[in-house]
Amino acid sequence: MARALPGDLRRAVPGVTARLRLTALAVLPVLAFSAACGSGDDSAGGGKKNDEIASVPETATASPSARTDTTPSTRPAGKSAFYDAQMDYVRCMRVKGGYKDFPDPKLSGHLDWGKVEEISSRPGQMEAAKGGRNGVCVDELQKVMLAEPKRDQQKDYESMLAHAKCMRDNGVSRFTNPTMSGGNAQPGGDTNPASPVIDSGSPAYKQAREACKTKLLDGLDGMQ
């Protein structure tokens, strides 16, 4: 049986895309960190939301940094600890997880989610986005989350907002804005990942993602 991931790991798996976030639901007990591939029609226009950054909306969605009772409250400090923890996770995914081509982390310590998504899109390899087969590398993944340096949530929100606007400007009209909840930035994207209205596998969507990828700060490329 697959091991359950702690709620605090949702930001590590949030969604390489809405498709991969959905897959994580199979092992996350509490989630909105986002296995079906969406094939909904994105041609029907949805009203664009306000793209201004000055006013940050608040929602009732769960905070991505919410912790479980068993999650330690302290984090190792510094990017070095984060990079080292990420390397341990990568080694685990290669050796125990069975993904020999799992990518090295960037110098920042963050994973290259584009490459992880590419691996996860292969038949039978969706677990590459959620801690390996049967959650074999869940412990290492949790340590990565604890070691990650604190992020500026306002800057993350503004980055994801710019990305969402870019996606709509490039033809993905139903791509929603991020929100803020409890001081934490919540990804935008598909309004209902459980029943996608955006076809994340379409050439138009992939073209928009390529055009807009520079809008996301390092570490956010798998968030929306």
Helices and strands as residue ranges (DSSP letters): G 7-11, H 18-24, H 79-95, H 113-120, G 126-129, G 133-135, H 138-147, H 153-169, E 179-181, E 184-186, H 203-212, G 213-215
